Amino acid sequence: MNPVFRYAALAAMLALAGCSSTARAPESAALGPADLAFITSAYQLVQFDIDACSFVRKGPIEPAAMPAVDKVCADAATYKPQLRALAAQEGVTLPNTLPFDLKEKLVSLSYHPEPNLTVEFLRDEIGSHESAIAVFQGELREGRNQAFRQKAQEALPVLERNLAMLRAALPAGTAE
């Protein structure tokens, strides 16, 4: 085997080994599957919002959508450090990569979004918020960790209001 190819393959494997798309907790943590699903999804969805905001702020956004864009971007920036602190409090290692579907949406935002950047962003954020609401409701139903449940309870109304704002910001004729 070609030595250059061998080193490239080894580097690729090491890079993949360092990537984690799920949160991990120590055995001693009093966390159930719903708790880990909650912190994983919440953190990834907030990171997706932050990454998507960096794309959308560079491009032409329809003025009517700006209040929704600004609110989502501000909320993501607020919640990211809160989720990090919550995870650290419980000894949870957060994921350091997004799942494939969210990465795919970011790529789509950066390359010729269809029908335009505003609509693509709003559609992606609507889907992201719907997913987050489902995960947060799951935490409230099945979560064991009181701090995680409290964060889900606190954030759920914000997510629901933002979802309504995002839907209302979609230009006429561009349904989800």
C-alpha positions in Angstrom: 0.0 0.0 0.0 1.2 3.5 -0.9 2.6 5.2 2.3 0.8 8.4 1.5 -2.5 6.6 1.1 -1.9 4.7 4.4 -1.2 8.0 6.3 -4.2 9.7 4.7 -6.4 6.7 5.7 -5.0 6.8 9.3 -5.6 10.6 9.5 -9.2 10.1 8.3 -9.9 7.4 10.9 -8.4 9.5 13.7 -10.5 12.5 12.6 -13.7 10.4 12.7 -12.8 9.0 16.1 -12.7 12.5 17.5 -16.2 13.3 16.2 -19.2 12.6 18.3 -22.8 13.3 17.3 -24.3 12.3 20.7 -23.8 13.5 24.2 -22.1 11.1 26.6 -22.5 10.9 30.4 -20.5 9.1 33.0 -22.0 5.9 34.4 -22.6 7.6 37.7 -24.9 10.2 36.2 -28.5 9.9 37.0 -29.6 10.4 33.4 -31.9 8.3 31.3 -32.1 7.9 27.5 -34.6 10.8 27.3 -32.2 13.1 29.1 -29.3 12.3 26.8 -31.6 12.7 23.8 -32.7 16.0 25.1 -29.2 17.5 25.7 -27.9 16.1 22.5 -30.7 17.4 20.3 -31.1 20.7 22.1 -27.4 21.5 21.8 -27.2 20.4 18.1 -30.3 22.3 17.2 -29.0 25.5 18.9 -25.6 25.0 17.1 -27.5 24.5 13.8 -29.4 27.8 14.5 -26.1 29.6 15.2 -24.5 28.2 12.0 -27.5 29.0 9.9 -27.6 32.5 11.3 -24.1 33.1 10.1 -25.2 32.2 6.5 -28.4 34.1 6.5 -26.9 37.3 7.9 -24.5 37.4 4.9 -27.2 37.1 2.3 -30.2 39.2 1.2 -33.0 38.6 3.6 -36.5 39.9 2.9 -37.2 42.7 5.4 -40.4 41.2 6.6 -38.5 38.1 7.8 -35.8 40.1 9.8 -37.7 40.1 13.2 -38.0 36.3 13.1 -34.3 35.9 11.9 -33.1 38.3 14.7 -35.1 36.5 17.4 -34.0 33.0 16.4 -30.4 34.1 16.2 -30.5 35.9 19.5 -32.2 33.0 21.3 -29.6 30.5 20.0 -26.8 32.7 21.2 -28.5 32.9 24.6 -29.2 29.2 25.0 -25.9 27.7 23.8 -23.9 28.8 27.0 -26.9 27.7 29.2 -26.9 24.2 27.7 -23.1 24.0 28.0 -23.4 24.9 31.7 -26.2 22.4 32.2 -24.2 19.6 30.6 -21.1 20.5 32.6 -23.1 20.4 35.8 -24.1 16.8 35.1 -20.7 15.7 33.7 -22.1 15.4 30.2 -19.8 15.6 27.2 -21.7 17.4 24.5 -21.6 16.3 20.8 -19.0 18.1 18.7 -20.6 17.6 15.3 -24.0 18.0 13.8 -26.0 15.0 12.5 -26.0 14.6 8.7 -29.4 16.1 8.1 -28.5 19.3 9.8 -25.1 19.5 8.0 -27.0 19.0 4.7 -29.3 21.9 5.5 -26.3 24.1 6.2 -24.7 23.2 2.8 -28.0 24.0 1.1 -28.1 27.4 2.7 -24.6 28.2 1.6 -25.1 27.1 -2.0 -27.9 28.5 -4.1 -30.8 28.1 -1.7 -34.1 27.5 -3.4 -36.3 29.4 -3.9 -34.2 32.0 -2.0 -32.2 32.4 1.2 -35.1 33.8 3.2 -37.5 31.0 2.4 -34.8 28.3 2.8 -33.8 29.6 6.2 -37.3 29.9 7.4 -38.2 26.4 6.2 -35.1 25.0 7.9 -35.8 26.8 11.1 -39.4 25.7 11.1 -38.3 22.1 10.8 -35.6 22.7 13.5 -38.1 24.2 15.9 -40.6 21.4 15.3 -37.9 18.9 16.1 -36.8 20.8 19.2 -40.4 21.0 20.5 -40.8 17.2 20.1 -37.6 16.6 22.0 -38.4 19.0 24.7 -41.8 17.5 25.2 -40.2 14.1 25.3 -37.9 15.3 28.1 -40.9 16.6 30.1 -42.7 13.2 29.7 -39.8 10.8 30.2 -36.8 12.7 31.5 -35.3 11.8 34.9 -33.0 14.8 35.5 -34.7 17.7 37.2 -32.4 20.3 35.8 -32.9 19.1 32.2 -36.6 19.0 32.7 -36.6 22.5 34.1 -34.7 23.8 31.1 -37.1 22.0 28.7 -40.1 23.5 30.6 -38.5 27.0 30.5 -37.6 26.9 26.8 -40.7 25.2 25.4 -42.8 28.4 25.3 -40.0 30.3 23.6 -39.7 27.6 20.9 -43.5 27.6 20.3 -43.6 31.4 20.0 -40.6 31.4 17.6 -42.2 28.6 15.5 -45.3 30.7 15.1 -43.2 33.8 14.2 -41.2 31.8 11.6 -44.4 30.4 10.0 -45.9 33.9 9.9 -42.7 35.2 8.2 -42.8 32.8 5.3 -43.7 34.8 2.2 -47.1 34.1 0.7 -47.1 31.1 -1.6 -44.0 29.5 -0.1 -45.6 27.0 2.3 -43.5 24.7 4.4 
